[in-house]
Amino acid sequence: MWRPLLLLGLLQPILGYQIDWNKLDRIARGKVESCGG
């Protein structure tokens, strides 16, 4: 019973990091475009 919960606990931070990386990537691209890069 605890194994699925453990997997979810491990996957949530990983998925959160992936989403954060995507946001940072978009923000970085937006800054480069706005700066005329």
N, C-alpha and C positions, 0 to 999 in steps of 0.2 A: 504493500500500500504506500510505503514511503518513497519507493523508487521513482514513480511518476512525478511526485511532488518535488523530489530532488532534481529531476531532469528539468522541470519547469523553472525551478529556482536558479538553475545554471543557465538556462536558455534566455530567461528574461534580461539579464544584464547584457548578454551577447547581442540580443536583438536590439536592445536600447542603444548599445554602442554603434551598431550598424546604422540605426536611424540618425543618431547624432552625427556620425561621419557624413551621411548624406546631406544633412542640414549644413554642416560646416563646408562641405564641398560646394554647395549652391551659394552660400554666403561668400566664399572665397572667389568664386567665378563672378559673382555680382560685383564685388569690389574691384576685381581686375578690369571688368568691362566698364565700370563707372570711372575708373582712373584712366581709361583710354589704352589699357594694355591689350 
